[in-house]
């Protein structure tokens, strides 16, 4: 409906399901998009054990909302 795509996942940025979805959409539906595909994933570092550091490493609601606003040019 909006012709925009935001992919949020807890996996790594490289070689993930989100990467494949992004690639497939860009390959087959590029002309239908009104903005570049935005991908959010965990930080490119080993997953920490501490709860507070884990929260920083994973995408949260604020990061997802910021990505949606960026894609919608708000």
FIKOLZA-1660 file (N, C-alpha, C; in steps of 0.1 Angstrom, whole numbers, plus 5000, padded with zeros to 4 digits):
% residues 74
   i   px   py   pz ch aa at
   1 5008 4988 5000  A  X  N
   1 5000 5000 5000  A  X CA
   1 5009 5013 5000  A  X  C
   2 5020 5013 5008  A  X  N
   2 5028 5024 5008  A  X CA
   2 5040 5024 4999  A  X  C
   3 5042 5012 4993  A  X  N
   3 5054 5010 4984  A  X CA
   3 5067 5012 4991  A  X  C
   4 5068 5009 5003  A  X  N
   4 5080 5010 5011  A  X CA
   4 5082 4998 5019  A  X  C
   5 5094 4995 5023  A  X  N
   5 5097 4982 5030  A  X CA
   5 5108 4985 5041  A  X  C
   6 5104 4981 5053  A  X  N
   6 5114 4981 5064  A  X CA
   6 5114 4966 5069  A  X  C
   7 5126 4961 5070  A  X  N
   7 5128 4947 5075  A  X CA
   7 5136 4948 5088  A  X  C
   8 5130 4943 5099  A  X  N
   8 5136 4943 5112  A  X CA
   8 5137 4928 5117  A  X  C
   9 5149 4925 5121  A  X  N
   9 5152 4911 5125  A  X CA
   9 5163 4911 5136  A  X  C
  10 5164 4901 5143  A  X  N
  10 5174 4899 5154  A  X CA
  10 5186 4892 5148  A  X  C
  11 5186 4888 5136  A  X  N
  11 5198 4881 5130  A  X CA
  11 5209 4891 5126  A  X  C
  12 5220 4886 5121  A  X  N
  12 5231 4895 5116  A  X CA
  12 5227 4901 5103  A  X  C
  13 5233 4912 5100  A  X  N
  13 5229 4920 5088  A  X CA
  13 5233 4912 5075  A  X  C
  14 5244 4905 5075  A  X  N
  14 5250 4898 5064  A  X CA
  14 5244 4883 5063  A  X  C
  15 5240 4879 5052  A  X  N
  15 5236 4865 5050  A  X CA
  15 5224 4861 5059  A  X  C
  16 5214 4869 5060  A  X  N
  16 5203 4866 5068  A  X CA
  16 5190 4865 5060  A  X  C
  17 5179 4861 5066  A  X  N
  17 5166 4861 5059  A  X CA
  17 5162 4875 5054  A  X  C
  18 5165 4885 5062  A  X  N
  18 5162 4898 5058  A  X CA
  18 5170 4903 5046  A  X  C
  19 5182 4898 5045  A  X  N
  19 5190 4901 5033  A  X CA
  19 5184 4895 5020  A  X  C
  20 5179 4882 5022  A  X  N
  20 5173 4876 5010  A  X CA
  20 5160 4882 5006  A  X  C
  21 5152 4886 5016  A  X  N
  21 5139 4893 5013  A  X CA
  21 5142 4906 5006  A  X  C
  22 5152 4914 5011  A  X  N
  22 5156 4926 5005  A  X CA
  22 5160 4924 4991  A  X  C
  23 5169 4914 4989  A  X  N
  23 5174 4912 4975  A  X CA
  23 5163 4908 4966  A  X  C
  24 5154 4899 4970  A  X  N
  24 5143 4895 4962  A  X CA
  24 5133 4907 4958  A  X  C
  25 5130 4915 4968  A  X  N
  25 5122 4927 4965  A  X CA
  25 5129 4936 4955  A  X  C
  26 5142 4939 4958  A  X  N
  26 5149 4948 4949  A  X CA
  26 5150 4942 4935  A  X  C
  27 5151 4929 4934  A  X  N
  27 5153 4923 4921  A  X CA
  27 5140 4923 4913  A  X  C
  28 5129 4920 4920  A  X  N
  28 5116 4917 4913  A  X CA
  28 5106 4929 4914  A  X  C
  29 5108 4938 4923  A  X  N
  29 5098 4948 4925  A  X CA
  29 5104 4962 4927  A  X  C
  30 5116 4964 4921  A  X  N
  30 5123 4977 4923  A  X CA
  30 5114 4989 4918  A  X  C
  31 5108 4987 4907  A  X  N
  31 5100 4998 4901  A  X CA
  31 5088 5002 4909  A  X  C
  32 5084 4993 4918  A  X  N
  32 5072 4996 4926  A  X CA
  32 5075 5004 4939  A  X  C
  33 5088 5004 4943  A  X  N
  33 5092 5010 4955  A  X CA
  33 5093 5025 4954  A  X  C
  34 5089 5032 4964  A  X  N
  34 5090 5047 4965  A  X CA
  34 5101 5051 4973  A  X  C
  35 5108 5042 4980  A  X  N
  35 5120 5045 4988  A  X CA
  35 5129 5033 4989  A  X  C
  36 5141 5035 4992  A  X  N
  36 5150 5023 4994  A  X CA
  36 5146 5014 5005  A  X  C
  37 5149 5002 5004  A  X  N
  37 5146 4992 5014  A  X CA
  37 5155 4995 5026  A  X  C
  38 5149 4995 5038  A  X  N
  38 5156 4998 5051  A  X CA
  38 5157 4985 5059  A  X  C
  39 5169 4981 5063  A  X  N
  39 5171 4969 5071  A  X CA
  39 5176 4972 5084  A  X  C
  40 5170 4966 5095  A  X  N
  40 5175 4967 5108  A  X CA
  40 5179 4953 5113  A  X  C
  41 5190 4952 5120  A  X  N
  41 5194 4939 5125  A  X CA
  41 5203 4941 5138  A  X  C
  42 5208 4931 5143  A  X  N
  42 5216 4932 5156  A  X CA
  42 5229 4939 5152  A  X  C
  43 5236 4943 5163  A  X  N
  43 5249 4950 5161  A  X CA
  43 5259 4939 5156  A  X  C
  44 5268 4944 5147  A  X  N
  44 5278 4935 5142  A  X CA
  44 5289 4932 5152  A  X  C
  45 5285 4925 5162  A  X  N
  45 5294 4921 5173  A  X CA
  45 5289 4909 5179  A  X  C
  46 5297 4901 5187  A  X  N
  46 5291 4890 5194  A  X CA
  46 5280 4894 5203  A  X  C
  47 5270 4885 5205  A  X  N
  47 5259 4888 5213  A  X CA
  47 5263 4888 5228  A  X  C
  48 5261 4900 5235  A  X  N
  48 5265 4900 5249  A  X CA
  48 5256 4892 5258  A  X  C
  49 5261 4889 5269  A  X  N
  49 5253 4881 5279  A  X CA
  49 5246 4890 5289  A  X  C
  50 5251 4902 5291  A  X  N
  50 5244 4912 5301  A  X CA
  50 5232 4917 5294  A  X  C
  51 5221 4917 5302  A  X  N
  51 5208 4922 5298  A  X CA
  51 5208 4936 5292  A  X  C
  52 5215 4945 5299  A  X  N
  52 5215 4959 5294  A  X CA
  52 5223 4960 5281  A  X  C
  53 5233 4953 5279  A  X  N
  53 5241 4953 5266  A  X CA
  53 5233 4946 5255  A  X  C
  54 5226 4935 5259  A  X  N
  54 5218 4928 5249  A  X CA
  54 5207 4938 5243  A  X  C
  55 5201 4946 5252  A  X  N
  55 5191 4955 5247  A  X CA
  55 5197 4966 5237  A  X  C
  56 5210 4969 5239  A  X  N
  56 5216 4979 5230  A  X CA
  56 5220 4972 5217  A  X  C
  57 5222 4959 5217  A  X  N
  57 5226 4952 5205  A  X CA
  57 5215 4949 5195  A  X  C
  58 5203 4947 5201  A  X  N
  58 5191 4943 5193  A  X CA
  58 5183 4955 5189  A  X  C
  59 5176 4954 5177  A  X  N
  59 5167 4964 5173  A  X CA
  59 5155 4965 5183  A  X  C
  60 5152 4977 5187  A  X  N
  60 5141 4979 5197  A  X CA
  60 5130 4988 5190  A  X  C
  61 5120 4991 5197  A  X  N
  61 5108 4998 5192  A  X CA
  61 5113 5012 5187  A  X  C
  62 5121 5019 5194  A  X  N
  62 5125 5032 5190  A  X CA
  62 5133 5032 5177  A  X  C
  63 5142 5022 5176  A  X  N
  63 5150 5021 5163  A  X CA
  63 5141 5017 5151  A  X  C
  64 5131 5009 5154  A  X  N
  64 5121 5005 5143  A  X CA
  64 5113 5017 5139  A  X  C
  65 5108 5025 5148  A  X  N
  65 5100 5037 5145  A  X CA
  65 5109 5047 5138  A  X  C
  66 5121 5049 5142  A  X  N
  66 5130 5058 5135  A  X CA
  66 5132 5053 5120  A  X  C
  67 5134 5040 5118  A  X  N
  67 5136 5035 5105  A  X CA
  67 5123 5037 5096  A  X  C
  68 5112 5035 5102  A  X  N
  68 5099 5037 5094  A  X CA
  68 5098 5052 5091  A  X  C
  69 5101 5061 5100  A  X  N
  69 5100 5075 5097  A  X CA
  69 5110 5079 5086  A  X  C
  70 5122 5073 5086  A  X  N
  70 5132 5076 5076  A  X CA
  70 5127 5072 5063  A  X  C
  71 5121 5060 5062  A  X  N
  71 5117 5055 5049  A  X CA
  71 5105 5062 5044  A  X  C
  72 5096 5067 5053  A  X  N
  72 5085 5075 5049  A  X CA
  72 5088 5090 5047  A  X  C
  73 5100 5094 5049  A  X  N
  73 5105 5108 5048  A  X CA
  73 5097 5117 5058  A  X  C
  74 5095 5112 5070  A  X  N
  74 5089 5121 5080  A  X CA
  74 5099 5127 5089  A  X  C
% end
